[in-house]
Amino acid sequence: MTATTTLTLGGLLLALIILTCNLHPWWTGGREPKQLAAFGKGFGASACAAACPGGLLGWAHTRSGTLGNGAGEKTGQALTGTRPAAALTPGQLVGLGTTGAIIVTIAITLTVLAYKQAGKKDRRRIIGGAYVGSVLLLTAGVAGALHWLPSALNGVGDAVAGLFEGAGVL
């Protein structure tokens, strides 16, 4: 990764508020998985972007915490009178290769296409999922839980490249 952003408790607060706003209708409704689909698409796309060591996707991921830190700290201070500025232990996904980058690019493309076809509410949910995923993947806990993702992306990319190179066909 070319740069890392340290997430503060304020940034975490903002991400948790957005997560709560997306989970509440699902929890109080029928708890159908399709209610979380749009949010999940955004979260999945941001997880793929978090695996990128640089480029536009890697840059956007590393800067997502900065956006939330200021807004979350102001929100926390305005609502509670405290200043939630303590930094969390940073984390990152490492090991994405060139074949995995192909899969990331396709995943992001599919998310953009889903965004373009979505209605107003689902567009907000996709954006919210992407932001929450990107911010949470700045923490050691979530990045550690998804440490397998770059290897999985590389494996799928290797299989796709092998398919087109004729490896194992007939």
N, C-alpha and C positions, 0 to 999 in steps of 0.2 A: 504494500500500500504506500502511495507516495506521501500521504499525510493522514493524520488521525485527529479526530476531534474528541475531546473529553466531554462526556455527557455529565451534566449536573443533575441534582435531584429535581431542579426546576424543569429541565428538559424531559426527565422521566415523568414528572407530573403531567406535562402536556400530552405526552404519548399515552399515558394511562387514562386521561380524560377522553381522548379520541377513541381509545379501545373500549372504554366503558360505554360511550355513546353508540358504538357499533354492536356491542354485545347485549345491551339492554333490550332492544326490540326483539332480538332472537330469544333471549331468556324469558321475557314476559309473553312472547308469542307462542307459536307452535313448536319451537325449537327444531325447525326443519333445517337441514344442512344447506339447502339452497338459499336461505336467508343470509348466510355468511359467505356465499360464493364470491360476490363482488369484492368484499373486504379481503378474502383469501387470495384472490387474483393479484391484488395490489401487494399484499404481504409477500407472496411467492416471488413476484417480480423484484421486489426490493431485496429479498434474500439472495437472489441471483446477482443483483447489482453489487451487493455487499461482498461477494466473492471476487469481484474485479479488483486487481491490484492498482489500477489507474484508469486512464481514459475518462470519458464523460461520465460513465456510470459510477466508476470508483470515486471520482471527484464529488458527484452529487451525494453519494452515500456518506462520505467523510464530512460533508458540510451540513448534513441534516440535523445533527446535534446542535450546531451553532444556532440554527433557526429556532429550535425548541427551547434552548437554554434561556435565552432572554425573555421570550414570551411566557414560558413556564414559571420563571422566577418572579416576573411581574404579577402573574396570576396568583401564585402562591402567597406573595406578599400582600396583595390587595385583599384576598379572601381571608387569610389567617393572621396576618401581621408578622409572619416569620419570613426569613430570607433563606429559601432552600438552595443555597449556592454550593453545597458540598459536592465534590466530584465523585463519580462512581468509578470503579475499576474498569479500565477500557479493555475491549476485546475486539478481535477481528478474525475474519475468515482468510485463510492463506492456502495457496497451492493450486489456483486455477491455471490450467494450461491452455494452449491455443485451440485444442479440440473442444475443451469445455467452454471456451469463449464463444464458439459457434452456437452451442446450446443456449447459453445466456442470451445471446443476441436474438435467437428465435423466440425464447420465452418472453423477452421484453417486447418484441414485435407483436406476439399474440396478445399480450396485455394491452398494448396501445390499440390494437384492432378491437378488442373487447370494450375498451374505454370509448372508442368512437361510436360503437353500436349501442352503448348503454344509455339508459334514461338519466335524468338529472340526479336522482337519488343514488343510483348505482355508480355514477361517475364520482360522486363525492365519496362513496364507500371505497372505490378503487384507490382514489387519492389518499384517503385516510389509512387504508391498509398499507399502501406503499410507504407512507410517512412513518407509521407506527413500526413497521418491520425494519425500516432503515435505522430508526433511532434505537430500537431494542437490540439490534445487532451491533451497536456500538458498545454494548455492555459485555463483560466477560462471561456472565451466566448464559445469555442467549447465544452468543457466538460460540461458546463452548458446547452448548447443546447441539448446535448445527455444524460442528467441526467437520462432519462427514460430507457436507454438501459439495465443496469443491472437488473432492475425489469422485463423488457420484456424477457430477457434471462432466468431469474429464472422462469417466468410464463410458457414459452415454455418447459423448463426442467421439471417443475412440471407436465405438461400435458403428456409429454413422459413417465415419471416415473409412473404416474397414469395409463397410457395405459398398461404398462407392469405389473403393479400390479393388473390389472383387475378392476380398479375403473371405474364405469359408463358403463361398457361393458354389454350389454343386460340388 
